[in-house]
Amino acid sequence: MQHPAPHAPTPPGGYPLHDRTVVLIGGASGIGLRVARRATAAGARVVLGGRTPERLAGAAEALGSSARWRTVDVTDPASVAAFFDELDRVDHLLTTAGSYRVGPLRELSEEDAASPFTAKFWGQYRVVRQAAPLLAPDGSVVLMSGAAGARPPGPAPAYAACNAAVEGLGRGLAVELAPVRVNVVSPGTVDGNLWAHRPAPDREASFAQYRRDTVLQRLGTEDEIAHAVLFLFTNGFTTGSTLYPDGGYTLR
């Protein structure tokens, strides 16, 4: 496929995803899988990454012949390097993978408090670092932050700081990697895969509080966040930005 010159004006309607390679680490479930469905529907090839082979294989089979998968652990530099050694080109990249502990300053150990940075910040940092030589000049990276970075919902200062740091990382990478575009999506609370695995009382209390705290007075959906990611993949004049699909949570 002939790609546009790096500084050419964006084609009408944005850059198409047809025949592009979209790498989705954390793409076997939740928001990442919703992005994968939209990308394959638009004609892209997707590469799914994650730690659980069975889940990855099932997701790739459901997506069809345009999807393949490899295991990767974003907290392990050697694993991330091995993942990208098998690729020859990356047009668009999203990382949603990472698990961590969240809680108050006075209750978490220093190791648990650092876990959002270990998995979410440094995980995304090392993924982009390994992908950088493979990125198409007119391609893009979307980092995953969270609205807690702009408006902490409760006593979880390290988690809030991590999300804010991811947004700063996105701005810094946008400058360094140009003309590759780098943006951040910073969702609010989403009724989806992540919360489905948490205790029901905690989930319902958090959902109720979020509805009260937002302008739209509802939760987001994984498809709404995926839609935001696809916009950032395809809009050729957006870089260094953070998009808040949060129902107006950060306005209150």
N, C-alpha and C positions, 0 to 999 in steps of 0.2 A: 504493500500500500504506500502511495506517495504522500508524505506528510507535509503540511504547510511549513513555510519558512518560519524560524523561531519568532520573529517580530511581525509576521504578517497579521493584518486585521483578522479578528475572529469571524469565521464564516457566519452568515445569517442563521440564527437558531443555535449557535454555539458549535463546538467541536463534536462531531458524532462519535458514538462509542463503537460503531460497527467496525469489526476487524481489529479492535484494540485489545491489549492484554491488561486486565484489571486484577491486581493482586489484593486479596482481602484476608488479612491475618485476623482470625476470629470470625471467619466467614461461614462457619458451619452452623451457626445458630444466631438468634436474636437479630440485631440491627445489621450485622455483617451479612447474614443470609438473605435478608430483605434487599440489601444492596446487590447481592449476587443475582437474585431473581430479576431485578430491574435491568442490570447490566447485560445479562444473557438475552433478555427479551429485546434489548436494543442492538443485539448482534455482536456483543463483546465475547471474548474468551476470558474466563475467570480462573484464577489459581487460588485455591483455598488453603489457608494455613491454620494450624492449631495443634493442640497437644493430644487430642483423642482420635486415634485412627478410625475407630468405628463411626464416630459422629461425622468426621470428614468424609468418609467413604459414602455414608448414607446421603449426605447433602449433595455431593458431587453426582451421585446416581440420579437423584431427583432433579437436578439441574440439567442433566443430559450431556451430550457429547462435547459441549462447549466448556465443560468444567473439568479441572483436574485438581489434585490435592497433594500436599506434603505436610508431614508433621514439623512443628517448630515450637520452641519455647523461647519467648521473647526475653526472659530473664537470663538466658544462656547465650553469650556472644558467639560461641562456636556453633550452636544450633542455628542461630540467625544467619551466620555466614554460610553454612551448608545449605540452607534453604535457598538463598539467592544464587549460589554457585550453579544451581540447576536451571537458572533462567537466563535468557539472552536479551530480554527487553522487558521493560515495565512502562506502561503508558499511564496508568493511574494506580494509586496505592492508598489503602485505608487499613489502619490497625485498630481493632476494638478489643483485642485480647488483653488479659491481665486480671489477676485477682489480688486483693489487698484487704487490710483491716482498716476500719474507720472508727474513731471514737474520741473522747475528750483528752486533752493534754494530761490531766492528772491520773487518767486510768490506763492509757496505753503504755506499753513498754516502748523504749526508743526504737527497737527493731520493728514492732508493729506500726508505730507512727511513720517509720520510713518506708513501709511496704507500698504505699501508693506511688512514691517516687521510684522505687525499685522496679515495679511492674509497669506502671502507666507512663511515667516520664522517661526513665532510662530505657524501658522497653521500646517505646516509640522512637526515641533518639537513635538507638542502635539499628532498628529496622530501616529508618531513613538513611542512615550512614551506609549500610550495606547495599541498599537499593540505588543510591545516588548515581553510581557509574552506569546504571542500566536505564535511567529515566529518559524518556523521549523529551526532546526540547520543548514540544508543545503539550507535554503531559502535566500531571498534577499529583500532589500529595494532599490528603485530608487527614489531619490529626484529630483525635477524639479527646475533648476536654469535658466539662460539665458545668452547668449553671452555678454550682456551688462555689466556683472560683470567683464569680462576680457577686454572689449573694449567699454567704454561708447559711445553711438552713438550721444549724445547731452547733453544738460543741464538737467540732471535728477540724481543728485548725490545720493540721498537716495535710488532710485531704483537700481542704479549700486551697491551700498554698500550692499543692501539686497541680490542680486544675488551672490556676492562674499561671503557673510556670509553663504548662503546655501551650497556653495562648501566647506567651512570650517567645517560646521556642518556635512556634509557627511564624511569627513576625521575623525572627532572626533567620530562619531557613528560607523564607521568601526572598530576602535580600541576597543570601549567599548562593542559592540554587537557581536564581533567575537565568533564563526565561521560564524554567519550570515553575509552575504556580504552586504555592503552599498556603493552605488555609486550614482553619480549625472549625469543627462543628461542636457546639457546646449545648447539649440537650438538657432539658429539665427532666423531671421524673416521667418515666415511660412505663406504661402497663404492658410488660412484655417478659421476655425470657429471664432477664436479670432478677427481677423482683419475684418471679414465680417460684424461685428456689429459697426464698426467705420465709421465716415463720409467719403464718397468716395474721396473727395479732399485730406484729410489727408492720407488716405490709399494709394492712387496712388503716392503721393509725397514720402512717406516713402518707398514704394516698389521700386521706381526709384532710390532713394538714396542707398538702400541696394544692388541693382544690381551693382551699380558703385563701392561699397565698398568691394565686395566679390571677391575671386579668381575665382570662378565658374560663376560669373556674372548672378546669378539667385536666386530666392527664394527657400526655402525648401518646402516640402510637409508634411502633417500630417503623411502619411504612412512612410516616411523616418525617422521621429522621432520615430514612433512606432517601426520600425525595430531596432533602436538603443536601445530602452527600452527592447525589447525581448532579444537582445544580452546580456544585463546586467543581466536580469533575469536568463539566462541559462548558462552563462560562469562561471564556478566554481572557477576560479583562478583570477578573477578581483574583487578587493575591494578597497575602498578609492580613486577611480579614478573619474575624471570628463571627460565625453565624449562630444565633441563639434561637433554635426552635424549642421554645420553653413556655409557650402560652402566655408570655408576658410576666413570667416569674421575676425576672431581674428588674422589672419596672416598679415593683411594689416596695 
